[in-house]
Amino acid sequence: MIFAELPLTECDGAILAHSQRVGADMFRKGRVLTEADIAALRMAGLAHVTVAKLEADDVAENAAAQQLAEALAAGDPHLTLDPAFAGRVNIHAASAGVLALDVAAIDALNALDEAVTLATLPPFAAMVPGQMAATIKIIPYAVPRALLDRALARIRAASCPLLRLHPYRKRRIALIQTELPGLKSSVLEKTERVTGERLAAMGQAAPIATRCAHNSDALAAAIAGARAAQAEMILIIGASAISDRRDVIPAAITHEGGAVDHFGMPVDPGNLLLLAHIDGNTAASSSPSPSSPSSVSPAARARSSSMAATGCCSACWRGSRLAPPTSAPWASAVCWPKSRAARSRARRAPQHPPRRRSPPSCSQPAAPAAWEATSCCSISAASRSWPMFWTPSPRRALPRSSW
């Protein structure tokens, strides 16, 4: 591609490199100049303009971006493509689900050449229909055919698609809340309502809701009842924090023949999330995790539990998006507190990073396999409060987000 300031006599069919006012009109950059355009430029007193001229082996930016986007989507019915414009094609989610990425392959594609860039949401981002999942952008006005062929070959040679959307799978879900004296019923009712709303956002039916006393025998009976109702996933909201694998909630799970997969998550508050399974079905328990449980009111403990009820850790509660793998369809997509007072407390929390800068650290980049199987192990920067896109390669096409 030729990029230079040329006399108007050599600009027929060239691409205008910079926007140029011509009388009352504005010729935008990227405009392909015609004879009439050149005459208008000459009438405006210009003799030279900066243009790009494609050579025989060049592919125009829009055509290159379209080919790359089509290769990336690879016929995935859950992804849609925008028409190419200004060298960019945006890729959107066609249905609600979880975005899966081949980060190493994306790194390799972005490292191929500075002319080709792919920016995405973080891995395991919770998607809603119409949300942008990725954008492919050709930086110059054209790329050599050989470079485009190498990029396409790299995409097609990957062992799995660079990006794909896994729609949520419907599950029969039970919600069990344990109670202690002094815990208001209105708090439990709100927990049930909020949990139902979050599940509905992912296409799930209202959960089978039950309550029981906060002791292992009563909880074991409630778990048995949920299993008898053929629940495929059981969400347990504890009235008191889990302190040990032998505490009330894990004891009730093991009493019913279950096994604890993981207790504790690298988030604060929200450390005390517990994940377990019984005969292949998932049980997730959330308890509040204050530094001093005795100093927190029952209502505050229940509120913290309710926000983690669908897999939402504290970072999710404070305004980000939590994104589990597809085997955890109960995870919430957006969990920003609804009340003004709760939002105010979240903003004032000292451990929360400033909004619009970087999301909280919800997890380690390399999560244990047990987490990836059943839990919410990744945090997404896709909140409206933070920059939308994150690119795993060192060269970032859009604002950086730190995990």
C-alpha positions in Angstrom: 0.0 0.0 0.0 1.2 3.5 -0.9 0.7 6.1 1.8 1.8 9.6 0.8 0.9 13.2 0.1 0.1 13.2 -3.6 -0.9 15.8 -6.1 -4.6 15.8 -6.9 -3.9 14.5 -10.4 -2.8 11.2 -8.9 -5.6 10.8 -6.4 -8.4 9.3 -8.5 -9.6 6.2 -6.7 -7.3 6.8 -3.7 -8.4 6.7 -0.1 -8.5 10.0 1.8 -6.2 9.5 4.8 -7.5 12.5 6.9 -10.8 14.2 7.1 -10.8 17.4 5.0 -13.3 20.3 5.0 -14.3 21.2 1.4 -16.4 24.3 1.4 -19.6 23.5 3.4 -18.9 19.8 3.1 -16.6 17.5 5.2 -14.8 14.7 3.4 -14.3 12.0 6.0 -11.1 10.0 6.1 -11.5 6.6 4.4 -13.5 8.2 1.5 -12.6 6.9 -1.9 -12.0 9.9 -4.0 -13.8 10.3 -7.3 -13.2 12.8 -10.1 -16.0 15.0 -8.7 -14.3 14.9 -5.3 -11.0 15.8 -6.8 -12.6 18.8 -8.6 -14.2 19.9 -5.3 -10.8 19.7 -3.6 -9.2 21.7 -6.3 -12.0 24.4 -6.1 -11.3 24.6 -2.3 -7.7 25.6 -3.2 -6.0 22.3 -2.5 -3.3 20.9 -4.7 -2.1 17.9 -2.6 -3.8 15.6 -0.2 -2.6 12.7 1.9 -4.0 9.4 0.6 -3.6 5.7 0.6 -3.4 3.8 -2.7 -3.9 0.0 -2.8 -1.4 -2.1 -4.7 -2.1 -5.2 -6.6 -1.6 -7.6 -3.6 -3.5 -5.5 -1.1 -6.9 -6.3 0.5 -9.0 -3.4 1.6 -9.6 -3.0 5.3 -13.3 -3.8 5.2 -12.9 -6.9 3.1 -10.0 -8.2 5.3 -12.0 -7.5 8.5 -15.0 -9.3 7.2 -13.0 -12.4 6.2 -11.4 -12.6 9.6 -14.6 -12.1 11.5 -16.3 -14.9 9.5 -13.4 -17.2 10.3 -13.6 -16.3 13.9 -17.4 -16.9 14.2 -17.0 -20.1 12.2 -20.7 -20.6 11.8 -21.5 -20.3 15.5 -25.2 -19.8 15.6 -24.9 -17.9 18.9 -22.7 -15.2 17.5 -23.7 -12.5 14.9 -21.5 -10.2 12.9 -22.0 -6.5 12.1 -21.3 -5.3 8.6 -17.7 -4.2 8.1 -17.2 -0.5 8.6 -13.9 1.5 8.8 -11.9 -1.7 8.9 -13.9 -3.1 11.9 -16.4 -5.9 12.4 -18.1 -6.2 15.8 -19.1 -9.7 17.0 -22.2 -9.9 19.2 -23.9 -12.5 21.3 -27.1 -13.8 19.8 -28.2 -15.4 23.0 -27.5 -15.4 26.7 -24.5 -17.5 27.7 -20.9 -17.7 28.6 -18.0 -16.6 26.3 -15.2 -19.1 26.0 -11.9 -18.0 24.5 -8.7 -19.6 23.4 -6.4 -17.0 25.0 -3.2 -18.5 23.6 -4.5 -18.5 20.1 -5.8 -14.9 20.4 -2.3 -13.9 21.7 -0.8 -15.5 18.7 -3.1 -13.8 16.3 -2.5 -10.4 17.8 1.3 -11.0 17.8 1.2 -11.8 14.1 1.3 -8.2 12.8 0.3 -4.8 14.2 -2.1 -4.4 11.3 -4.5 -7.2 12.6 -6.1 -6.8 16.1 -8.7 -8.8 17.9 -10.1 -7.5 21.2 -12.5 -9.5 23.3 -14.3 -9.6 26.6 -12.5 -11.6 29.3 -12.8 -15.4 29.3 -16.0 -16.7 30.8 -17.8 -13.4 30.5 -21.6 -13.6 31.1 -23.3 -12.5 27.9 -26.7 -11.1 27.2 -28.3 -11.1 23.7 -27.0 -8.3 21.6 -23.9 -7.6 23.8 -20.6 -7.2 22.0 -18.3 -10.1 22.6 -15.3 -9.1 20.4 -14.2 -6.7 17.7 -11.8 -7.3 14.8 -10.0 -4.2 13.5 -7.7 -3.7 10.6 -5.4 -0.8 11.6 -4.3 0.5 8.1 -6.5 1.0 5.1 -5.4 -2.3 3.6 -3.2 -5.3 4.4 -1.1 -7.5 2.1 -2.9 -10.6 0.9 -0.1 -12.7 2.3 -0.6 -11.3 5.8 -4.4 -11.9 5.6 -3.8 -15.5 4.5 -1.5 -16.1 7.4 -4.0 -14.7 9.9 -6.8 -16.8 8.4 -4.6 -19.9 8.5 -3.7 -19.3 12.2 -7.4 -19.0 13.0 -8.4 -22.2 11.2 -5.4 -24.1 12.5 -6.4 -23.6 16.1 -7.4 -26.7 18.0 -10.7 -25.1 19.0 -12.4 -21.9 18.0 -10.8 -18.7 19.2 -14.1 -17.6 20.6 -17.4 -19.3 21.1 -20.6 -18.7 23.0 -22.0 -21.4 25.2 -25.7 -20.7 25.9 -27.0 -21.3 29.4 -28.6 -24.8 29.9 -31.8 -25.0 31.8 -31.7 -26.7 35.1 -34.2 -27.6 37.8 -32.9 -25.5 40.7 -33.7 -25.6 44.4 -32.9 -22.7 46.9 -32.5 -23.5 50.6 -32.1 -20.8 53.1 -31.2 -21.5 56.7 -32.6 -19.4 59.6 -31.3 -18.2 62.9 -33.3 -16.4 65.6 -33.4 -12.6 64.9 -33.2 -13.0 61.1 -36.1 -11.1 59.6 -38.4 -12.9 57.2 -38.3 -9.9 54.9 -34.6 -10.5 54.3 -35.3 -14.1 53.3 -38.1 -13.1 51.0 -35.9 -10.5 49.3 -33.1 -13.1 48.9 -35.6 -15.5 47.2 -36.9 -12.7 44.9 -33.5 -11.5 43.9 -32.2 -15.0 43.3 -35.3 -15.8 41.1 -34.7 -12.6 39.1 -31.1 -13.5 38.4 -32.0 -17.0 37.4 -34.8 -15.7 35.1 -32.2 -13.5 33.3 -30.5 -16.7 32.3 -33.6 -18.4 31.1 -34.1 -20.5 34.3 -37.4 -21.2 36.0 -38.1 -19.9 39.5 -36.2 -22.1 42.1 -37.9 -24.5 44.4 -37.6 -22.4 47.6 -37.5 -23.9 51.1 -36.2 -22.7 54.5 -35.0 -24.6 57.5 -33.2 -24.1 60.8 -29.5 -23.6 60.7 -28.4 -27.0 61.9 -27.0 -30.0 60.0 -30.0 -32.3 60.6 -32.6 -29.8 59.4 -30.5 -28.8 56.4 -29.8 -32.5 55.5 -33.6 -33.1 55.5 -34.1 -30.0 53.3 -31.4 -31.3 50.9 -33.1 -34.6 50.7 -36.4 -32.9 49.9 -34.8 -30.9 47.1 -33.3 -34.1 45.7 -36.7 -35.8 45.9 -38.1 -32.9 43.9 -35.5 -33.8 41.2 -33.4 -30.6 41.7 -30.3 -30.7 39.5 -28.7 -27.9 41.4 -29.1 -26.8 45.0 -28.3 -23.3 46.2 -27.8 -23.0 49.9 -27.8 -19.6 51.6 -26.5 -19.9 55.1 -27.6 -17.7 57.9 -24.1 -18.0 59.4 -20.7 -18.1 57.9 -19.1 -21.5 57.2 -16.0 -21.7 59.4 -14.7 -25.2 58.5 -15.4 -28.2 56.3 -17.1 -29.8 59.3 -19.4 -26.9 59.9 -23.2 -27.1 59.5 -23.6 -26.8 55.7 -20.8 -29.1 54.6 -21.8 -31.6 57.3 -25.3 -31.7 56.0 -24.1 -32.2 52.4 -21.8 -35.0 53.4 -24.6 -36.6 55.5 -26.6 -36.9 52.3 -23.8 -38.6 50.5 -22.3 -35.5 48.9 -18.6 -34.4 48.7 -17.2 -30.9 49.1 -15.3 -29.9 45.9 -13.9 -26.6 47.1 -14.3 -24.4 50.2 -13.1 -20.8 50.0 -12.5 -18.5 47.1 -9.8 -15.8 46.6 -12.2 -12.8 47.0 -13.1 -10.6 49.9 -15.9 -10.5 51.0 -17.1 -13.7 49.6 -14.2 -16.0 50.7 -16.6 -18.6 52.2 -18.3 -19.9 49.0 -18.5 -23.6 49.1 -19.0 -25.9 46.1 -20.0 -29.6 46.4 -21.8 -32.3 44.5 -24.1 -35.2 45.2 -24.4 -38.0 42.6 -23.1 -35.7 39.9 -25.5 -32.8 40.8 -24.1 -29.5 42.0 -24.7 -27.9 45.4 -23.4 -24.4 46.0 -23.4 -22.7 49.4 -22.8 -19.1 50.1 -22.3 -17.6 53.5 -21.2 -14.1 54.5 -17.5 -13.6 55.1 -17.0 -10.6 57.3 -13.7 -10.2 59.1 -15.6 -10.3 62.4 -18.9 -12.2 62.0 -20.1 -11.2 65.4 -19.9 -7.5 64.5 -22.3 -7.9 61.5 -26.1 -7.8 61.9 -28.2 -10.8 60.8 -29.7 -8.6 58.1 -26.3 -7.6 56.8 -25.2 -11.3 56.8 -28.3 -12.3 55.0 -27.9 -9.5 52.5 -24.4 -10.6 51.8 -25.6 -14.2 51.4 -28.3 -13.3 49.0 -25.9 -11.5 46.8 -23.8 -14.6 46.6 -26.8 -16.9 46.3 -26.4 -17.4 42.6 -22.6 -17.8 42.6 -21.9 -14.1 43.0 -18.8 -13.3 45.0 -18.2 -10.0 46.7 -16.5 -8.5 43.7 -19.7 -9.3 41.7 -21.8 -7.8 44.4 -19.7 -4.6 44.1 -20.6 -4.0 40.6 -18.8 -6.3 38.2 -20.0 -9.2 36.1 -19.3 -12.7 37.3 -18.9 -15.3 34.6 -19.0 -19.0 35.3 -18.5 -21.8 32.8 -21.5 -23.3 31.2 -21.9 -26.0 33.8 -23.0 -23.4 36.3 -26.1 -21.9 34.7 -27.1 -20.4 38.0 -24.5 -17.7 38.0 -25.7 -14.2 37.9 -25.0 -11.9 34.9 -25.3 -8.5 36.6 -25.3 -8.2 40.4 -25.0 -4.5 41.2 -26.9 -3.8 44.5 -30.4 -2.4 43.7 -30.8 -0.2 46.8 -29.2 3.3 46.9 -27.7 2.6 50.3 -26.1 -0.7 49.2 -24.6 1.0 46.2 -23.3 3.8 48.4 -21.7 1.3 50.8 -20.1 -0.6 47.8 -18.6 2.6 46.5 -17.2 3.6 49.8 -15.6 0.2 50.5 -11.8 0.8 50.8 -10.9 -2.6 49.3 -12.8 -1.9 46.1 -10.8 -0.3 43.3 -11.9 3.1 41.8 -14.7 2.7 39.3 -13.8 3.1 35.6 -10.2 2.0 36.2 -9.9 -1.7 36.9 -12.2 -4.5 38.0 -11.6 -6.2 41.4 -9.5 -9.3 41.4 -12.0 -12.1 41.7 -9.8 -15.0 40.9 -6.4 -16.2 39.9 -5.8 -16.4 36.1 -5.2 -20.1 36.3 -8.1 -21.6 38.3 -8.1 -25.1 39.6 -9.9 -27.6 37.5 -12.5 -28.1 40.2 -13.5 -24.5 40.0 -13.8 -24.6 36.2 -16.1 -27.6 36.5 -18.8 -26.1 38.7 -18.0 -22.7 40.0 -17.8 -19.0 39.1 -14.1 -18.7 38.8 -13.6 -15.6 36.6 -14.5 -12.0 36.7 -15.5 -10.0 33.7 -14.6 -6.4 33.1 -17.8 -6.0 31.1 -19.6 -3.9 33.7 -20.8 -0.6 32.4 -18.6 0.9 35.1 -15.3 -0.3 33.5 -13.7 -0.4 30.0 -15.5 -3.0 28.0 -12.8 -4.8 26.2 -9.7 -6.7 27.3 -7.2 -8.2 24.9 -4.9 -10.9 26.3 -1.9 -10.0 24.1 0.7 -7.5 25.3 -0.5 -5.1 22.5 -3.9 -4.0 23.6 -6.3 -2.5 21.1 -8.6 -1.1 23.7 -8.3 0.2 27.3 -6.5 -2.1 29.6 -8.3 -3.9 32.5 -6.3 -5.5 35.3 -7.6 -8.7 36.8 
